[in-house]
Each structure stands twice: as structure tokens, then as C-alpha cells.
Amino acid sequence: MYSRRHFARTVFGAAPLAAALANIDSKVRGVQFGLQTYVFTLSGPRTGILDTVVQSMVETGLGECELYGPVIEPGELSDRARAPQASAEDRASARGELAKWRASVPLDYFQGIRKKFETAGIGIYSYTATPGPNDDDINRTFEQAKALGARLITMGVGLAAAKRIAPFAEKHGLLVGLQGNPSMNGANPDQIARPEQYLEGVALSKQFRICLDIGDATGGGWDVLRFVQEHPEPIAIIYVKDRKKDRTSVPFGEGDTPVKQVLQLIRDKQYPIRAYIDCDYRTDGSRADAVKKSFEYAKAALG
């Protein structure tokens, strides 16, 4: 367990306590940066991962995040649900137990996580959630997001599911970020993949926004810079990732994604689009080091 006082000693040295307890400001040249915490679930066990995420964000200087659901779920169940060596039956059993946990865990649990982040000077702007199939599951997801202090819920759903979710977003007064799976080759009419399908999705509710992974979109054949230029209004978050056109994720600056140009566009036009670091490339070092290097690259791109 890492305390804010420990972080203050590590990061701020002998800074006064009042300064150490201040919220972390990760706005650079008018662009609000944060972290897509999903990147910390790419390898290794998930038990204890929450403290690792908070420590990394404090040390890197990132004051906002999108909290990826599995980061705060029971690590043992999450590990079992994805273990490649486990049987299909065991993985299915773990997924069932996770669904029960999500439906029954007290809201106090999420309020405690919110306090942990706030004590470290970090805001949870967005929550990535996977609600169950019925209305009670959807409603519970919104309650959990509000307990976390999130202002937006990111969901990787199709158009039919988005229609079902819209009334809950309006009831709870929370934004929903449609994440989709950006690709120019999407043939499923229900899938949110092509640019026009993202626009069709956000037209379903005044509470809907786009959360666009610019690396995935580049790998999927999009002209990312053009889309952001032409449709900035519905975009709430871009996930800053660098990918080649063959969909391979690489360190920032080594791929085909126009990372610099998109960030500079947001800066120059003063668009209220958040930029969340999403460095999912393979690395021999730690994920925390990859986050630091990626954020340094993004800051340098803005001058």
C-alpha cells in the first residue's frame, strides 16, 4: 500500500505538505492528459495492480485517468477469467463469479477507490465498464460510476446496445463514451467501426460521446487527423497510441499514427478533447517506464 505522504516524499522531496497534497496538474499547453489504466493489465497478475497504477501516475505526473474495470475487480477472478492454461469451463466459471461480484459489491467499495485516487491528487474522469445484459445490470453500472466520481462511462458496445443504454445515461446524467472498434472494413451494421457508425451512435443521445483510439483507428485504415478536424464536437477522449498500418503497436513516434499532428490540432484549436496515454506496445522494461516515456513524447510534441 502506498500513501500520499509516501508519494510526496518520493516525488516532491521536501516540498511543503500543502503543495504535496494538491491535485496533479497534467494539462500541457491547454491539452488535458491522463492515463488509460488498461495498459497495466497487459501482463502479470492483477492482484495489487491498483496501487501500482496510482504510484505510476503520481510519479509520471498524470492527474486524470480512465479507470479500467478489471483494475479494481478481484485479481484472482480476473486472472482466472483470462488464464490461457485454464480450461474453458474454469474461465467461464470465473466470468460468472465476476458477474455476481459486480452485481453485489457495495457502492462503498467504489467510494473507497475514489478516495484513494483523490488522496493521491488524481481524478477518475472515466470508467470503462462491461454491464450485464439486463436493465438492473446497466443501472448498477451507472451507480458504480457515480460512486467512483466518474463523469463518463466508456463502453465497447454496438448500436443496438447503445440504444438500450441511452435512457440510463439520461436518467443518471452521465456521459457515455462509445469506444467501438475502429475499422474501415467493418461489415456488421450493428458494429461501431467506421466513422459514419460512430456518428450514428452519438446521434442516439445527447449524453453520448466518442472515445477514439487513434492508434487502433490508424491500424484500421482511418484518416484519423481528418476525422478529428471534421468532427471534434462529439469527441470526449482520444487514446494516444502509436500503431503501424499493419496494426502493430510501437513506441510513440515509430508508427503511422499522426500522434503529433492530432495533439497539435487539439492544442491549436483549443478543443476540449482529453488525451489519455494508451501505450500498449511490447516492452522489455516496465509498463510504468513506458507510460513515462510516452507522456514525455506527447509533451515534447506540444512544444
LINBEL-V726885 format. One line per field, one symbol per residue. ss: DSSP state (A for helix, B for strand, O for the rest). burial: + if it has 16 or more other C-alpha atoms within 10 Angstrom, else -. A space follows every 10 residues. Layout:
BEGIN
ss: ???
burial: ???
END
This chain:
BEGIN
ss: OOOAAAAAAA AAOOOOAAAA OOOOOOBBOO BBBBBBAAAA AOOOOOOOAA AAAAAAAAAA OOOBBBBBAA AAOOAAAAAA AAOOOOOAAA AAAAAAAAAA AAAAOOAAAA AAAAAAAAAO OOBBBBBBOO OOOOAAAAAA AAAAAAAAOO OBBBBOOOAA AAAAAAAAAA AAOOBBBBOO OOOOOOOOOO OOOOAAAAAA AAOOOOOBBB BBBAAAAAAO OOOAAAAAAA OOOOBBBBBB OOBOOOOOBO OOOOOOOOAA AAAAAAAAAO OOOBBBBOOO OOOOOOAAAA AAAAAAAAAA AOO
burial: ---+--++-- ++-------+ +-++-++--+ ++++++++++ +----++-++ ++++++++-+ ++++++++-+ +++++-++++ +--------- +--++-++-- -++------+ +-++-+++++ ++++++++++ ++----++++ ++-+++++++ -++++++++- -+--++-++- ---+++++++ ++++------ +++++-+++- ++--+-++++ ++++++++++ +++++--+-- -+-+++++++ +++++-++++ +++-++++++ -+++-++--- ++++++++++ +-----++-+ +++++-+++- -+-
END
